[in-house]
Amino acid sequence: MTEEEIVEELYKLQDVGYGDMQKKIIPTVDPERIIGVRTPALRNLAKMIYKDKSNDTEEFLRELPHKLFEEDQLHAFIISQEKEFDRCIAEVEAFLPYVDNWATCDQMSPKAFKKDPKLLLPYIDKWLKSDHIYTVRFAIGMLMAHFLDERFELKYPKKVATIKSDEYYVNMMIAWYFATALAKQYENVLPFIEGKKLDKWTHNKTIQKSIESYRITDEQKAHLRSLKLR
């Protein structure tokens, strides 16, 4: 499909009411760029485009920046279909500078990274040092997705704890990371909260998100409440 055909297809899938809702919850995107297409429809279209493997698909991935938010979403979902690591990482690095919102950032979850996440680590280290909000957010998200279970090491939350930012969407992801880490690695991660390793807002947001989690016990929640900074 050419870019024109893709845009035409997106308008066929348009849901104006859904678009109005998205404009409210994704404030960093110009409302004029949001037409309103539901995520399942975008994922299905992305699968179809990815399977096409034509030069038109390659041209779409090269046409940056896209005009529509939904094109960005589609781009992220196409990349997420890629199974070959080197090709995928090249596409991610080409696209990340154009990601301008939490939704596109958080919904990009490449299949290629699940096979051997350790190949990601040099890129994560580089992305964490980026000046681009959503590149940093994506890096934290990759640590959260791939390095909080059997691959967990203390060096990973240490990396996240050293990030200092005034950006809401970075600090919110740090809080999300530590809340998830507490749910999965409570004893290992609790010292970061007890030791006040995060700034006050992120510290308290981490506690709030943890208390809201069903994976945190009542006893753990009580202790976390006592650690809230006033």
C-alpha positions as CSV (number, residue, x, y, z in Angstrom):
1,M,0.0,0.0,0.0
2,T,1.2,3.5,-0.8
3,E,1.1,6.2,1.8
4,E,-1.9,7.7,0.0
5,E,-3.7,4.3,0.1
6,I,-2.8,3.9,3.8
7,V,-4.2,7.3,4.7
8,E,-7.3,6.5,2.7
9,E,-7.7,3.3,4.6
10,L,-7.3,5.1,7.9
11,Y,-10.1,7.5,7.1
12,K,-12.3,4.5,6.3
13,L,-11.6,3.2,9.8
14,Q,-12.2,6.6,11.4
15,D,-14.2,6.8,14.6
16,V,-14.8,10.5,15.4
17,G,-16.0,10.0,18.9
18,Y,-12.9,7.9,19.7
19,G,-10.7,10.6,18.2
20,D,-12.3,13.3,20.4
21,M,-11.4,11.2,23.5
22,Q,-7.8,10.7,22.3
23,K,-7.3,14.4,21.8
24,K,-8.0,14.8,25.5
25,I,-5.6,12.1,26.8
26,I,-2.8,12.7,24.3
27,P,-2.2,16.4,24.8
28,T,1.3,16.6,23.2
29,V,-0.1,15.8,19.8
30,D,-1.7,18.6,17.7
31,P,-5.5,17.7,17.7
32,E,-5.6,18.3,14.0
33,R,-3.4,15.3,13.5
34,I,-5.8,12.9,15.3
35,I,-8.6,11.5,13.2
36,G,-9.6,8.6,15.6
37,V,-8.9,5.0,14.7
38,R,-9.2,2.3,17.3
39,T,-6.1,0.4,18.3
40,P,-7.3,-3.1,17.2
41,A,-8.1,-1.8,13.8
42,L,-4.6,-0.2,13.6
43,R,-2.9,-3.4,14.7
44,N,-4.8,-5.4,12.0
45,L,-3.9,-2.9,9.3
46,A,-0.2,-3.0,10.5
47,K,-0.1,-6.8,10.2
48,M,-1.5,-6.6,6.7
49,I,1.0,-3.9,5.6
50,Y,3.9,-5.8,7.2
51,K,3.0,-9.0,5.4
52,D,2.9,-7.1,2.1
53,K,6.7,-6.6,2.1
54,S,6.5,-4.3,-0.9
55,N,8.5,-1.2,-1.7
56,D,5.5,0.8,-0.8
57,T,5.8,-0.4,2.8
58,E,9.4,0.6,2.8
59,E,8.5,4.0,1.5
60,F,5.9,4.5,4.2
61,L,8.5,3.8,6.9
62,R,10.9,6.3,5.3
63,E,8.2,9.0,5.0
64,L,9.0,10.8,8.3
65,P,7.5,12.8,9.9
66,H,4.0,11.5,9.2
67,K,1.1,13.8,8.9
68,L,-1.4,11.9,11.1
69,F,-1.0,10.5,14.6
70,E,-2.6,7.3,13.4
71,E,0.2,7.0,10.8
72,D,2.7,7.1,13.7
73,Q,0.7,4.4,15.6
74,L,0.7,2.3,12.4
75,H,4.4,2.8,12.0
76,A,5.0,1.6,15.6
77,F,2.8,-1.4,15.1
78,I,4.6,-2.3,11.8
79,I,8.0,-2.1,13.6
80,S,6.6,-4.3,16.4
81,Q,5.9,-7.0,13.8
82,E,9.5,-7.2,12.8
83,K,11.2,-10.4,14.0
84,E,14.8,-9.8,12.8
85,F,16.8,-7.9,15.4
86,D,19.2,-5.9,13.3
87,R,16.5,-4.7,10.9
88,C,14.2,-4.0,13.8
89,I,16.7,-1.9,15.8
90,A,17.5,0.1,12.7
91,E,13.8,0.9,12.2
92,V,13.3,1.8,15.9
93,E,16.3,4.1,15.9
94,A,15.1,5.8,12.7
95,F,11.6,6.3,14.2
96,L,12.3,7.2,17.8
97,P,13.2,10.9,17.1
98,Y,9.7,11.4,15.6
99,V,7.8,9.9,18.5
100,D,6.0,12.7,20.2
101,N,3.5,11.1,22.6
102,W,3.2,8.5,25.3
103,A,0.8,6.3,23.3
104,T,3.0,5.7,20.3
105,C,6.0,5.3,22.6
106,D,4.4,2.7,25.0
107,Q,2.6,0.7,22.3
108,M,5.8,0.0,20.3
109,S,6.8,-3.5,21.5
110,P,9.0,-5.2,18.9
111,K,8.8,-9.0,18.7
112,A,12.5,-9.1,17.8
113,F,13.5,-7.8,21.2
114,K,11.8,-10.7,23.0
115,K,14.1,-13.4,21.5
116,D,17.3,-12.1,23.1
117,P,16.7,-8.9,25.1
118,K,20.4,-8.7,26.1
119,L,21.2,-7.5,22.6
120,L,19.2,-4.4,23.5
121,L,21.3,-3.3,26.5
122,P,23.8,-1.1,24.6
123,Y,21.0,0.7,22.8
124,I,19.1,1.1,26.1
125,D,22.2,2.7,27.7
126,K,22.4,5.1,24.7
127,W,18.7,5.9,24.7
128,L,18.7,6.7,28.5
129,K,21.2,9.5,27.8
130,S,19.1,11.0,25.0
131,D,17.7,14.6,25.2
132,H,14.5,13.4,23.5
133,I,11.7,12.7,26.1
134,Y,10.2,9.7,24.4
135,T,13.5,8.0,23.6
136,V,14.3,8.0,27.3
137,R,10.8,6.9,28.1
138,F,11.1,4.0,25.5
139,A,14.4,2.9,27.1
140,I,12.8,2.7,30.5
141,G,9.9,0.8,29.1
142,M,12.3,-1.7,27.5
143,L,14.0,-2.3,30.9
144,M,10.6,-2.7,32.4
145,A,9.4,-5.1,29.8
146,H,12.4,-7.3,29.5
147,F,14.6,-7.0,32.7
148,L,12.3,-7.3,35.7
149,D,11.8,-11.1,35.7
150,E,14.5,-13.8,35.2
151,R,16.9,-11.3,33.7
152,F,16.7,-8.9,36.7
153,E,19.8,-7.4,38.1
154,L,20.2,-4.5,40.5
155,K,22.1,-2.5,38.0
156,Y,19.0,-1.9,36.0
157,P,16.9,-0.1,38.6
158,K,20.1,1.8,39.5
159,K,20.3,3.1,35.9
160,V,16.7,4.3,36.1
161,A,17.1,5.9,39.5
162,T,20.0,8.0,38.2
163,I,17.8,9.7,35.6
164,K,16.9,13.2,36.6
165,S,14.4,15.0,34.5
166,D,11.8,17.8,34.7
167,E,9.7,16.1,32.1
168,Y,6.4,14.7,33.2
169,Y,6.4,11.8,30.7
170,V,9.8,10.7,31.7
171,N,9.1,10.9,35.5
172,M,5.8,9.1,35.1
173,M,7.6,6.3,33.3
174,I,10.2,6.1,36.1
175,A,7.4,5.8,38.6
176,W,5.7,3.2,36.5
177,Y,9.0,1.3,36.3
178,F,9.6,1.3,40.0
179,A,6.0,0.4,40.8
180,T,6.2,-2.6,38.5
181,A,9.6,-3.5,39.9
182,L,8.2,-3.4,43.5
183,A,5.5,-5.8,42.3
184,K,8.0,-8.2,40.8
185,Q,11.2,-7.7,42.9
186,Y,9.9,-6.2,46.1
187,E,12.8,-7.0,48.4
188,N,15.4,-6.0,45.9
189,V,13.8,-2.7,44.9
190,L,12.4,-1.5,48.2
191,P,15.7,0.0,49.3
192,F,15.4,2.5,46.4
193,I,12.2,3.8,48.0
194,E,13.4,3.5,51.6
195,G,16.7,5.3,50.6
196,K,14.8,8.1,48.8
197,K,16.7,7.6,45.6
198,L,14.0,9.3,43.5
199,D,12.9,12.9,43.5
200,K,9.9,13.6,45.7
201,W,7.2,13.7,43.0
202,T,8.4,10.4,41.4
203,H,8.9,8.8,44.8
204,N,5.3,9.6,45.8
205,K,3.9,8.6,42.4
206,T,5.7,5.3,42.6
207,I,4.1,4.6,46.0
208,Q,0.7,5.7,44.7
209,K,0.9,3.4,41.7
210,S,2.2,0.5,43.9
211,I,-0.7,0.9,46.4
212,E,-3.1,0.7,43.5
213,S,-1.6,-2.7,42.3
214,Y,-3.2,-6.0,43.2
215,R,0.3,-7.6,43.1
216,I,1.4,-5.7,46.2
217,T,0.2,-7.2,49.5
218,D,-1.7,-5.2,52.2
219,E,1.4,-5.4,54.5
220,Q,3.6,-4.1,51.7
221,K,1.1,-1.3,50.9
222,A,1.1,-0.3,54.6
223,H,4.8,0.0,54.7
224,L,4.9,1.9,51.4
225,R,2.4,4.4,52.7
226,S,4.6,5.1,55.7
227,L,7.4,6.0,53.2
228,K,5.5,8.8,51.5
229,L,7.3,12.1,51.5
230,R,5.4,15.1,52.9
